[in-house]
Amino acid sequence: MHFRNVARHTVITQRDILSIRVEECLYFANARFLEDAIYDQVVARPELRHVVLMCPAVNLIDATRCRALRRSHIV
């Protein structure tokens, strides 16, 4: 299975699933960026049922980011 950027490649997508690949550590300085990006997609896509965060490059998640993800019901 391959995951590709839908803005750059022709890919088959599923309307009720949002898959986001995170390529950086998640900490207090960027805590709102990911949350805002997800919320923007949720608002734009009312048919969305699942959000998948792929985090192969994430080697640090601080307490601020963990709390924010839990509070937003993303995790």
Secondary structure as GFF3:
##gff-version 3
##sequence-region A 1 75
A	DSSP	beta_strand	17	21	.	.	.	ID=ss1
A	DSSP	three_ten_helix	28	30	.	.	.	ID=ss2
A	DSSP	alpha_helix	31	44	.	.	.	ID=ss3
A	DSSP	beta_strand	50	54	.	.	.	ID=ss4
A	DSSP	alpha_helix	63	71	.	.	.	ID=ss5
###
